[in-house]
Amino acid sequence: MNDATSAVRLERDADGIATLVLDDPHGSANTMNDLWVTSMKDAVDELAAQLDDIVGVVVTSAKKTFFAGGDLKKMSRATRADAATVFAETEGVKATLRRLETLGRPVVAAINGAALGGGLEIALACHHRIAADARYDIGLPEVTLGLLPGGGGVTRTVRMFGIMTALMDILGQGTRFKPAAALEKGLVDELVAPEALLETAKAWIRANADDPEAATQPWDRAGYRLPGGTPSSPKLAAFLPAFAPILRKQLKQADMRAPKAILEAAVEGAQVDFETATRIESRYFVDLVTGQQSKNMTQAFFFDLGAINAGTLRPDGHERYAATKVGVLGAGMMGAGIAYACARAGMDVVLKDVAAENAERGKAYTAGLNEKGVARGKISQQKADEILGRITPTADPADLSGCDLVIEAVFEDVALKQGVFAEIASHVAPDALLCSNTSTLPITELAKGIDRPADFIGLHFFSPVDKMPLVEIIRGAETSDEALAKAYDVVQQIKKTPIVVHDSRGFYTSRVIGTRIEEGLAMLAEGLAPYTLERAATQAGYPVGPLQLADELNLELMVKIASTTRAAAGVVEPTVTERVCGAMIEAGRPSKLKGAGFYSYAQGRRGSIWPGLGDLFPVSAEQIPLADARERMLFREAIETARCFEEGVLTSAAHANIGSIFGIGFPPATGGAAQFMTGYEAADGSIGLAAFLARADELADAYGEQLRPTAYLRELAARGEGFPA
C-alpha cells in the first residue's frame, strides 16, 4: 500500500485517524486510471480490515491538485463494443466510494487544489469537505466534454441540493467554482488556510468522533427527504414537464447528448433508491463515453486546448515575453476592445486615434465595461479604476514613446494600415512587436510597407474583444520565429487563446466562415424557406443562422470581400454571396447596422425575417431534407478547412479545431472542423474520414461541386492518416 506501485498511501497516526494520500507515482496529477482504481479499492479494503482501530479518515492529495478526474485517454478509446467493460469498471469505482462513505467512520476530504470531475466526486463521497483557501477550481465540468459525472456526481448532487439546483447550478453548465463560491454553494463545508488544512480535517474528526451522523450521508439517514421534492411530489411535478422543452430551447434543438443524459439521469435517479440511481447514472455515462460525440468534444476541449495552452506551434528557443506598454492604433470598436483587454492584463496602454476625442471615446468603452463589472460584482471599484487608469488616449504619435508592442486596428485598407505604422515607427521601441488586427488582408502584402517586416505579424481579434476568447496569429513570409513567439506570449498574457496560421487572403477563420454563409445564401437562392435555413443552422449546433450572421457582418462588406477575393483568383463569374447580397443591397437592406437586412430591426433589436424576402427569393414548393441543409453548411466549412491544410495555411488540427469553435462558431459537439472530418459518424454507424468522403460525395452530387472533397483529402483517407496534430 505504501510503495511505488500504488497511487494511494494509507497512513495512520497515533490517535487512530487514517489518511488516504492520493499520490500517483507516475504522473504530476492524480487521475482515475487503472492504478488508482486498484489502489483505492485496496486502501478502502485495508481500512475496513482495521476499522476497530480507526476513528476517522482524511482523504487528501500529495499533488498540487487534489484530483484531476477521469482517465480521458482511456475513455477516448472506448467503443460501443466496450460498453459492458466500461459499465463494470464504472460500477467498480462507485462501489469503492460507496464503501468508503458507509464504513461507519467520519470521512473528511481535505481539498488542497483543483477538484474537478472525478476529484469532486471523491470528495462528495466524504461526509465533510474542507478546502484550502487558494486560487483553483472545484466542479463537475464533464458536460463540456460531452460526458456526465459517472462516479456518483449526478446522484449525490441531486440528493444534496435537489433536482433543480443540481441541474441548473452545478451539472447542466459544468460550472467551475472558486473555493469561496463552492463554500457558498454548499459543495464544501469549510475554507481554511492551506497550511491548516490537514490539522483542521483531523480536528473535525476528533470533535465528531462520537456523533453517529458525522459518519453518515444525509440520504442514508432515516427520514431523509430529497430537497425540493421527488418528481412525484406535487410541487416539483408541476414544473417537471417543462424541463425537457426548456433544455431543447437552450440547445436551440442541437443534438447535444450530454445535457439530455444529465437531465434524464437526474430525474430518473431521484425516483429510486441510491444504489439504483447510481446504476442509472452509470448506464447514461457508458452511452456517452462509448459514443463519438464525447470523443469529439474531449479531443477539442481537453487535448487540443491543452496542447495550445502548452505552446504548440510556439517556436522553441525563445524566452517568455511579457509586453509592458502597448500602443493601440485606432480607437473604434475593435481598438477600444483591444485596449481594454491589454489594460486588464496589466499593460500600460496608449490608445491613439486621428482625433483626441475619438481616443477619449475609445477609453470610455473600458469605463462602460468596468461599470457593468462593478455593478455585477465581477470586479471591485478599485480594480476598475486601476484598469481605466492604465489607458492614455491621444492623437500624438510621440506618446507611443517606449512602447514594446503595437497593435493596429484601423479600417481594412492596405495604404491606411501602412501609413499608421509609418507615423509611429520612430517613437516606439526599436524591437517593438508590430501587429495588425486585420481580418482579411494578407500580412505579407502589408509588410511591404513596414520598415521591420521580421517584427511584423497579424493578430486577428474577434468582436466583441472583451467576450471572444480567440486570437488568430498570422505569420507573414518575413515574420521571424522570435516575433511569432512574442505574439503567442502576448495573446496568452491577455488571457486569450492563440491559434497560429500562415498567410493567405482571409487567413483561416474569415475564409472558412465565408463559405458557410455562402452555402446558406445558396440554399436561400435555391428556394429553401428562410426560417428553415436558420433552424437548420442552429440544429446543426451553430450559434446563429447564416442570415442573421450576414446581417451582423454587413452585406456590403461581404460583397467587397467576395469580389476582391474573386478578382485576386482571376474568376469572372460573380459569386453566390455577391449575387444574393447584391440583391439585398439594391433592395435597401444592407445590414443590421443600417436597420434593415434579411431580418427587420427596430431600434437595433432584431425582429422577424423581412416579409419581402420571399419576393426576392421565392420559396420552392419542394424543400430539401433538413439533414442535408444542416450538413451542407458543416461540410462546406470542413472542406475549406481541408484546403487550408493542403495550402499550408493550417499546420495543426488542434489549432484548426479550436479556431473554428472559438472563432467562428463551428458546432462544439463536432470537436471542430478538422475533428468533424476525421471523427464523422455516418447514418450507418461508420466513423472516420472515409465516411466523411462518402457523404461529401453524396452532397456534391446533389448540390454542387463546392461540396466535393479534394484529392488531398482522398489521399489522406487512402493512407489511413489524419491531419497533423
C-alpha positions in Angstrom: 0.0 0.0 0.0 2.9 2.4 0.6 5.2 1.5 -2.3 5.7 2.9 -5.8 3.2 0.5 -7.3 0.3 2.2 -5.5 -1.5 5.5 -6.2 -3.0 5.7 -2.7 -1.0 5.7 0.5 -2.7 4.7 3.7 -1.1 6.5 6.7 -2.2 6.3 10.4 -1.4 8.5 13.3 -1.3 7.7 17.0 -4.9 8.9 17.7 -6.4 6.5 15.2 -7.0 8.9 12.3 -6.2 7.3 8.9 -5.2 9.4 6.0 -5.6 8.3 2.4 -3.0 10.2 0.4 -3.8 10.3 -3.3 -0.3 10.2 -5.0 0.1 8.7 -8.4 3.8 7.8 -8.7 3.8 8.0 -12.5 2.3 11.5 -13.0 2.2 15.0 -11.9 -1.6 14.8 -11.2 -3.9 12.1 -9.9 -6.4 10.6 -12.3 -8.9 7.7 -12.2 -6.6 5.4 -14.1 -6.3 1.7 -13.6 -3.6 2.0 -11.0 -5.8 4.4 -8.9 -8.8 2.2 -9.2 -6.9 -0.8 -7.9 -5.1 1.2 -5.2 -8.2 3.0 -3.9 -10.0 -0.3 -3.6 -7.1 -1.9 -1.8 -6.9 1.1 0.6 -10.6 1.0 1.4 -10.4 -2.8 2.0 -7.5 -2.2 4.3 -9.4 0.5 6.2 -12.3 -1.9 6.6 -10.0 -4.6 8.0 -8.5 -2.1 10.5 -11.8 -0.4 11.3 -11.8 -1.2 15.1 -8.6 0.8 15.4 -9.7 3.8 13.3 -11.8 6.8 14.5 -11.9 8.6 11.2 -10.5 9.0 7.7 -9.0 12.0 5.9 -8.7 11.9 2.1 -6.1 14.3 0.6 -3.5 14.6 -2.1 0.3 14.8 -2.3 0.0 16.7 -5.6 -0.5 20.4 -6.3 -4.0 19.5 -7.4 -6.4 17.3 -5.4 -7.5 15.1 -8.2 -7.7 15.7 -11.9 -10.6 13.4 -12.8 -11.2 10.5 -15.2 -8.6 8.9 -17.5 -9.6 10.7 -20.6 -7.1 8.9 -22.9 -8.6 5.6 -21.9 -12.2 6.8 -22.3 -11.4 8.2 -25.7 -10.5 4.7 -26.9 -13.7 3.1 -25.7 -16.2 2.0 -28.4 -19.7 0.6 -28.3 -18.1 -2.9 -28.2 -16.5 -2.0 -24.8 -19.8 -0.9 -23.2 -20.1 -3.9 -20.8 -16.5 -3.5 -19.7 -16.9 0.3 -19.2 -20.1 -0.3 -17.2 -18.4 -2.9 -14.9 -15.4 -0.6 -14.3 -17.6 2.4 -13.6 -19.7 0.4 -11.1 -16.4 -0.8 -9.5 -15.3 2.7 -8.8 -18.6 3.6 -7.4 -18.6 0.5 -5.2 -15.3 1.6 -3.6 -16.5 5.1 -3.0 -19.8 3.8 -1.6 -17.9 1.5 0.8 -15.8 4.5 1.9 -18.9 6.6 2.7 -20.6 3.7 4.6 -17.7 2.5 6.7 -19.3 3.9 9.8 -16.5 6.3 10.5 -16.4 10.0 9.6 -14.6 10.7 6.4 -13.2 14.2 5.5 -12.0 15.4 2.2 -9.1 17.8 2.6 -9.1 19.5 -0.8 -5.7 21.2 -1.4 -6.1 22.1 -5.0 -8.2 21.6 -8.1 -11.0 19.1 -7.7 -12.8 18.7 -11.0 -14.9 15.8 -12.2 -13.8 12.6 -10.5 -11.9 14.7 -8.0 -15.1 16.3 -6.7 -16.9 13.0 -6.9 -14.4 11.5 -4.5 -14.9 14.5 -2.2 -18.7 14.2 -2.4 -18.4 10.6 -1.2 -16.9 12.0 2.0 -19.1 13.3 4.9 -17.3 16.6 5.3 -15.3 18.7 2.8 -12.7 21.2 3.8 -11.0 23.3 1.1 -7.7 25.2 1.1 -8.3 28.9 0.6 -6.4 29.5 -2.7 -7.0 30.0 -6.4 -8.2 26.8 -8.1 -11.4 25.3 -9.4 -13.9 22.9 -7.9 -16.7 21.5 -10.0 -18.2 18.9 -12.3 -17.4 20.1 -15.8 -18.0 16.8 -17.6 -20.8 18.2 -19.8 -18.3 20.4 -21.5 -16.5 17.3 -22.7 -19.7 15.6 -23.8 -19.9 13.4 -20.7 -21.7 13.3 -17.4 -20.2 12.8 -13.9 -20.1 9.0 -13.8 -18.6 8.5 -10.4 -21.7 9.3 -8.5 -21.7 13.1 -9.2 -25.2 13.2 -10.6 -26.7 11.0 -7.9 -25.0 12.8 -4.9 -25.6 16.4 -6.1 -29.2 15.7 -6.7 -29.5 14.3 -3.2 -27.6 17.2 -1.7 -29.3 20.1 -3.5 -32.4 18.7 -5.2 -33.0 18.3 -8.9 -33.4 21.9 -9.9 -30.4 23.3 -8.1 -28.2 20.4 -9.1 -29.1 20.7 -12.8 -29.2 24.5 -13.1 -26.2 25.5 -10.9 -23.8 22.5 -10.9 -24.3 19.9 -13.6 -26.0 21.5 -16.6 -23.4 24.1 -17.4 -20.4 22.3 -15.9 -19.8 25.3 -13.6 -16.4 25.7 -12.1 -16.4 27.3 -8.7 -13.5 29.0 -6.9 -13.3 27.7 -3.3 -15.2 30.6 -1.8 -18.0 30.2 -4.3 -18.0 26.4 -3.7 -18.4 27.1 0.1 -21.3 29.5 -0.7 -23.0 26.9 -2.9 -22.5 24.1 -0.3 -20.2 21.9 -2.3 -17.6 22.4 0.5 -18.3 22.9 4.2 -15.2 24.9 5.3 -12.5 27.1 3.9 -9.1 27.3 5.7 -5.6 28.4 5.1 -3.6 25.8 3.1 -1.2 25.2 5.9 -4.0 24.4 8.4 -5.9 22.0 6.0 -4.9 18.6 7.4 -5.0 19.6 11.0 -8.4 21.2 10.6 -9.6 17.9 8.9 -8.3 15.8 11.8 -9.7 18.2 14.4 -13.2 17.9 12.8 -12.9 14.1 13.1 -11.9 14.3 16.8 -14.7 16.7 17.5 -17.3 14.5 15.8 -16.0 11.0 16.6 -18.9 10.3 18.9 -21.6 11.7 16.6 -23.2 8.9 14.5 -24.5 11.4 12.0 -20.9 12.6 11.2 -20.2 9.2 9.8 -23.3 9.0 7.5 -24.6 10.9 4.5 -28.0 12.7 4.8 -29.5 10.3 2.2 -28.5 7.3 4.4 -30.3 8.6 7.5 -33.8 7.7 8.5 -36.4 10.3 7.4 -34.3 11.8 4.6 -36.3 13.8 2.1 -35.0 15.0 -1.3 -34.6 18.8 -1.2 -37.3 20.3 -3.4 -39.2 17.1 -3.6 -39.1 14.0 -5.8 -40.5 14.0 -9.3 -43.8 12.6 -8.0 -44.2 15.4 -5.4 -46.9 17.9 -6.4 -44.6 20.9 -6.1 -41.9 19.6 -8.5 -44.3 17.6 -10.7 -45.9 20.9 -11.8 -42.5 22.1 -13.2 -41.0 18.8 -14.4 -42.8 18.6 -17.8 -41.2 21.9 -18.7 -37.6 20.7 -18.1 -37.1 18.9 -21.5 -38.6 21.7 -23.7 -36.6 24.3 -21.8 -33.4 22.3 -22.4 -34.3 21.9 -26.0 -34.8 25.6 -26.4 -31.5 26.3 -24.6 -29.7 24.0 -27.0 -31.6 25.5 -30.0 -32.6 21.9 -30.9 -28.9 21.0 -31.4 -28.1 17.3 -30.8 -26.0 17.9 -27.6 -26.3 14.5 -25.9 -24.6 15.1 -22.5 -27.1 17.7 -21.2 -30.0 15.5 -22.2 -28.4 12.5 -20.5 -27.7 14.5 -17.3 -31.3 15.6 -17.2 -32.6 12.1 -17.6 -30.2 10.6 -15.1 -31.0 13.2 -12.5 -34.8 12.9 -12.9 -34.9 9.1 -13.1 -32.4 8.7 -10.3 -34.4 10.9 -8.0 -37.3 8.4 -8.1 -35.4 5.4 -6.8 -33.0 4.3 -4.1 -29.4 5.4 -4.0 -27.9 2.2 -5.4 -30.4 2.0 -8.3 -29.8 5.7 -9.0 -26.1 5.2 -9.4 -26.7 2.3 -11.8 -28.9 4.6 -13.9 -26.2 7.2 -13.9 -23.7 4.5 -15.0 -25.8 3.5 -17.9 -26.1 7.0 -19.2 -22.4 7.6 -18.6 -21.5 4.5 -20.6 -23.7 5.5 -23.5 -21.9 8.9 -23.7 -18.3 7.6 -23.1 -18.6 5.0 -25.8 -20.3 7.4 -28.3 -18.5 9.6 -30.8 -19.7 12.9 -29.6 -17.8 12.8 -26.3 -14.7 11.8 -28.2 -15.0 14.8 -30.4 -15.5 17.2 -27.6 -12.8 15.7 -25.4 -10.4 16.0 -28.3 -11.1 19.6 -28.7 -11.7 20.9 -25.2 -9.2 18.8 -23.4 -6.4 17.6 -25.7 -6.4 20.3 -28.3 -6.9 23.2 -26.0 -4.4 21.8 -23.6 -1.8 21.5 -26.4 -2.4 25.1 -27.5 -2.2 26.3 -23.9 1.1 24.4 -23.5 2.5 26.3 -26.5 2.2 24.0 -29.5 3.3 25.9 -32.7 5.2 28.4 -30.5 8.8 28.4 -31.8 11.3 26.9 -29.3 14.4 28.6 -28.0 12.8 32.0 -27.2 12.4 33.3 -23.7 8.9 34.0 -22.4 7.9 37.5 -23.3 5.7 40.0 -21.5 4.7 43.3 -23.0 4.6 46.3 -20.6 3.5 49.2 -22.8 1.3 48.8 -25.8 0.3 51.3 -28.5 -3.2 50.6 -29.9 -3.7 52.4 -33.2 -7.4 53.2 -33.9 -9.9 53.7 -31.1 -13.0 52.3 -32.9 -14.9 49.3 -31.5 -12.0 46.8 -32.1 -9.3 49.2 -30.9 -11.2 50.1 -27.8 -11.8 46.4 -27.0 -8.1 45.6 -27.5 -7.1 48.5 -25.3 -9.5 47.1 -22.6 -8.0 43.6 -22.8 -4.5 44.8 -22.6 -5.2 47.2 -19.7 -7.0 44.4 -17.8 -3.9 42.3 -18.3 -1.8 44.9 -16.6 -0.2 46.7 -19.6 0.0 50.4 -19.9 -2.0 51.4 -23.0 -1.6 54.3 -25.3 -4.8 54.5 -27.3 -4.2 56.6 -30.4 -6.7 57.9 -33.0 -6.6 60.7 -35.5 -8.6 62.9 -33.2 -8.2 63.1 -29.4 -12.0 63.0 -28.9 -12.1 59.6 -30.7 -9.4 58.3 -28.4 -11.4 59.5 -25.4 -14.5 57.7 -26.7 -12.4 54.6 -27.0 -11.3 54.9 -23.4 -14.9 55.4 -22.4 -15.6 51.9 -23.7 -13.4 50.5 -20.9 -15.2 52.7 -18.4 -18.5 51.3 -19.5 -17.4 47.7 -19.2 -15.9 48.4 -15.8 -19.1 50.0 -14.7 -21.1 46.9 -15.6 -18.4 44.7 -13.9 -18.6 46.6 -10.7 -22.4 46.5 -10.7 -22.4 42.8 -11.2 -19.8 42.2 -8.5 -17.3 40.9 -11.0 -14.6 43.4 -10.1 -14.0 45.9 -7.3 -14.2 49.7 -7.9 -10.5 49.9 -7.0 -9.7 47.3 -9.7 -11.9 49.2 -12.2 -10.1 52.4 -11.5 -6.7 50.7 -11.9 -7.7 49.3 -15.3 -9.0 52.6 -16.6 -6.0 54.5 -15.3 -3.7 52.4 -17.4 -5.2 53.8 -20.7 -3.9 57.1 -22.1 -6.0 58.4 -25.0 -4.1 60.6 -27.5 -3.8 61.9 -31.1 0.0 62.4 -30.7 2.3 59.7 -32.1 5.1 60.8 -29.7 3.0 59.5 -26.8 3.9 56.0 -28.1 7.5 56.5 -27.0 8.9 53.3 -25.4 6.0 51.1 -26.5 7.3 47.5 -26.8 4.1 46.3 -28.5 2.0 48.0 -31.2 -1.5 46.7 -32.3 -3.1 48.4 -35.3 -6.9 48.3 -35.5 -7.8 50.8 -38.3 -10.0 50.2 -41.4 -9.2 47.3 -43.8 -7.2 49.3 -46.2 -3.5 48.5 -47.1 -2.3 52.1 -47.5 -4.0 53.3 -44.4 -2.6 50.5 -42.3 0.9 51.0 -43.6 0.6 54.7 -43.1 -0.3 54.5 -39.4 2.7 52.3 -38.8 5.0 54.7 -40.6 3.7 57.5 -38.4 4.7 55.8 -35.1 7.8 53.9 -36.3 10.4 56.4 -34.9 8.7 56.7 -31.5 8.3 53.1 -30.4 11.0 50.8 -29.0 13.4 49.6 -31.8 12.5 46.0 -31.1 8.8 46.5 -30.5 6.5 43.8 -31.8 4.3 45.2 -34.6 0.9 43.7 -35.0 -2.0 44.3 -37.4 -5.6 43.4 -36.4 -6.6 42.6 -40.0 -9.2 40.0 -40.7 -8.6 39.5 -44.4 -5.6 41.5 -45.8 -2.5 39.4 -46.4 0.2 40.1 -43.9 3.0 39.6 -46.4 1.5 42.4 -48.6 1.0 44.7 -45.6 4.6 44.0 -44.5 5.9 45.5 -47.8 5.2 49.0 -46.3 6.7 48.2 -42.9 10.3 49.1 -42.1 10.8 46.0 -39.9 8.9 43.1 -41.6 10.6 40.5 -39.4 8.9 42.0 -36.4 5.5 42.3 -38.2 2.7 39.8 -37.6 -1.1 39.6 -37.8 -3.2 39.5 -34.6 -6.8 38.9 -35.7 -9.1 39.6 -32.7 -12.8 38.8 -32.8 -15.7 41.1 -31.9 -16.6 41.9 -29.2 -13.0 41.6 -28.0 -14.0 41.5 -24.3 -16.1 38.4 -24.8 -14.4 36.4 -27.7 -11.7 34.1 -26.4 -9.7 33.6 -29.6 -6.9 35.5 -31.3 -5.7 34.3 -34.7 -2.0 34.8 -35.2 -1.0 35.2 -38.8 2.6 34.6 -39.8 3.8 36.5 -42.9 6.5 35.5 -45.3 9.2 37.5 -43.4 7.9 37.2 -39.9 10.6 35.9 -37.6 10.4 33.0 -35.1 11.1 35.5 -32.4 8.1 37.7 -33.4 5.8 34.6 -33.6 6.9 33.5 -30.1 6.3 37.0 -28.7 2.9 37.2 -30.3 1.9 33.8 -28.8 3.0 35.1 -25.4 1.2 38.4 -25.8 -2.1 36.6 -26.6 -1.7 34.4 -23.5 -0.7 37.4 -21.5 -4.1 39.0 -22.2 -5.8 35.7 -21.2 -6.9 34.7 -24.7 -6.3 31.5 -26.7 -3.9 31.8 -29.7 -4.1 29.8 -32.9 -1.3 30.1 -35.5 -1.9 30.2 -39.2 0.1 31.1 -42.3 -0.6 33.9 -44.6 -3.3 34.0 -47.2 -6.3 36.1 -48.1 -8.8 35.6 -45.3 -6.3 33.5 -43.4 -8.3 30.6 -41.8 -11.3 31.8 -39.8 -12.5 34.6 -42.1 -12.1 32.4 -45.2 -13.9 29.5 -43.7 -16.9 31.3 -42.2 -17.4 33.0 -45.6 -18.1 29.5 -47.1 -20.7 28.7 -44.5 -22.6 31.9 -45.2 -22.3 31.4 -48.9 -23.7 27.9 -48.7 -26.6 29.3 -46.6 -27.2 32.0 -49.2 -27.1 29.4 -51.9 -29.8 27.5 -50.2 -31.9 30.6 -49.9 -31.5 31.3 -53.6 -32.5 27.7 -54.4 -35.8 28.3 -52.5 -35.2 26.9 -49.0 -37.6 28.7 -46.6 -35.6 31.3 -44.6 -36.7 30.1 -41.2 -35.9 26.5 -42.2 -32.5 27.6 -43.2 -31.9 29.4 -39.9 -33.3 26.5 -37.9 -31.1 24.0 -39.8 -28.0 26.0 -38.7 -28.9 26.1 -35.0 -29.9 22.4 -35.1 -26.5 21.7 -36.5 -25.1 23.4 -33.5 -24.2 26.8 -34.9 -24.9 29.7 -32.5 -26.9 31.6 -35.2 -28.2 31.1 -38.7 -26.4 32.4 -41.8 -28.9 35.1 -42.5 -28.6 36.6 -39.0 -24.8 36.3 -39.2 -24.7 38.0 -42.6 -26.8 40.9 -41.3 -24.4 41.3 -38.4 -21.3 41.1 -40.5 -22.7 43.7 -43.0 -23.7 42.6 -46.5 -21.8 45.5 -48.2 -18.6 44.4 -46.6 -19.2 40.8 -47.6 -19.7 41.8 -51.2 -16.5 43.8 -51.1 -14.5 40.9 -49.7 -16.1 38.4 -52.1 -15.4 40.5 -55.1 -11.9 41.2 -54.1 -11.2 37.6 -53.4 -12.7 36.6 -56.8 -10.7 39.1 -58.7 -7.5 38.0 -57.0 -8.3 34.5 -58.1 -9.0 35.6 -61.7 -12.6 34.5 -61.6 -15.1 36.4 -63.8 -18.4 35.0 -62.7 -19.9 36.7 -59.6 -20.2 34.5 -56.5 -23.4 33.5 -54.8 -22.5 35.9 -52.0 -22.2 38.8 -54.4 -25.5 37.9 -56.2 -27.7 37.4 -53.1 -26.2 40.2 -51.0 -26.2 42.5 -54.0 -29.9 41.9 -54.5 -30.5 42.8 -50.8 -28.4 45.9 -51.1 -30.3 47.0 -54.1 -33.5 46.5 -52.1 -32.1 48.9 -49.5 -31.4 46.2 -46.9 -27.6 46.1 -46.4 -27.1 45.3 -42.7 -28.2 45.2 -39.1 -26.1 48.3 -38.6 -28.3 50.3 -41.0 -31.5 48.8 -39.6 -32.5 46.6 -42.5 -31.2 43.2 -43.7 -32.5 39.7 -44.0 -34.2 40.5 -40.7 -36.3 43.5 -39.7 -34.9 45.7 -37.0 -36.5 48.2 -34.6 -34.2 50.4 -32.5 -31.3 48.0 -33.1 -33.3 45.0 -31.9 -33.8 42.1 -34.3 -37.3 41.2 -35.2 -38.6 38.7 -37.7 -37.4 37.7 -41.2 -38.1 40.6 -43.6 -41.6 39.9 -45.1 -40.4 40.9 -48.6 -37.6 38.3 -48.7 -39.9 35.8 -50.4 -40.4 38.2 -53.3 -36.6 38.4 -53.9 -36.0 34.7 -53.3 -39.2 32.7 -53.8 -39.7 29.7 -51.5 -39.7 26.4 -53.5 -42.6 24.1 -53.3 -40.3 21.2 -52.7 -37.9 21.7 -49.8 -34.6 19.8 -49.4 -34.2 17.5 -46.4 -33.4 19.3 -43.2 -30.5 16.9 -42.6 -29.0 18.0 -46.0 -29.4 21.6 -45.1 -27.6 21.1 -41.8 -24.7 19.2 -43.4 -24.2 21.4 -46.4 -23.0 24.2 -44.1 -20.9 21.8 -42.0 -19.3 20.1 -45.0 -18.7 23.3 -46.8 -16.7 24.7 -43.9 -14.9 21.4 -43.3 -13.8 21.1 -47.0 -12.5 24.7 -46.9 -10.6 23.8 -43.8 -9.0 20.8 -45.6 -8.0 23.2 -48.4 -6.3 25.4 -45.8 -4.3 22.3 -44.7 -3.5 21.5 -48.3 -2.2 25.0 -49.0 -0.2 25.2 -45.8 -2.4 27.9 -44.2 -3.1 25.4 -41.4 -0.5 23.0 -40.0 -2.2 21.7 -36.8 -5.5 20.0 -36.3 -5.6 21.4 -32.7 -5.4 25.0 -34.0 -8.0 24.3 -36.7 -10.4 22.8 -34.2 -10.1 25.4 -31.5 -10.0 28.2 -34.1 -13.2 27.0 -35.7 -15.1 26.6 -32.5 -13.9 29.7 -30.6 -13.6 32.0 -33.5 -16.4 31.3 -36.0 -18.9 29.2 -34.0 -18.3 25.7 -35.5 -20.6 23.4 -33.5 -18.8 22.3 -30.3 -20.3 18.8 -30.4 -18.3 18.0 -33.6 -14.9 18.8 -31.9 -14.1 21.4 -34.5 -13.7 21.5 -38.3 -10.8 19.0 -38.5 -12.3 16.6 -36.0 -15.6 16.8 -37.8 -13.9 15.2 -40.8 -11.8 12.5 -39.0 -14.5 11.7 -36.4 -17.5 11.9 -38.8 -20.2 9.4 -37.9 -22.4 8.4 -40.8 -26.0 7.4 -40.6 -25.0 3.7 -41.0 -22.7 4.0 -37.9 -19.4 4.1 -39.8 -16.9 6.6 -38.4 -13.9 8.4 -39.9 -12.6 10.2 -42.9 -13.8 7.6 -45.3 -17.3 8.0 -44.0 -17.0 11.8 -44.4 -15.8 11.5 -48.0 -18.7 9.2 -48.9 -21.2 11.7 -47.5 -19.5 14.6 -49.1 -19.7 13.0 -52.5 -23.5 12.4 -51.9 -23.9 16.1 -51.1 -21.8 17.2 -54.0 -23.8 15.0 -56.5 -27.0 16.6 -55.2 -26.0 20.2 -54.6 -22.8 21.1 -56.4 -19.0 20.7 -56.7 -18.3 23.2 -53.9 -19.0 20.3 -51.6 -16.7 17.9 -53.4 -13.7 16.7 -51.4 -10.3 17.4 -52.9 -7.7 14.8 -53.9 -5.7 15.8 -50.9 -8.5 14.5 -48.6 -8.9 11.3 -50.6 -5.2 10.6 -50.3 -5.2 11.1 -46.6 -8.0 8.6 -46.3 -6.3 6.2 -48.6 -3.2 6.3 -46.4 -5.3 5.9 -43.2 -3.9 9.2 -42.0 -5.5 12.3 -40.4 -4.4 15.9 -40.2 -1.2 16.8 -38.4 -1.8 17.3 -34.6 
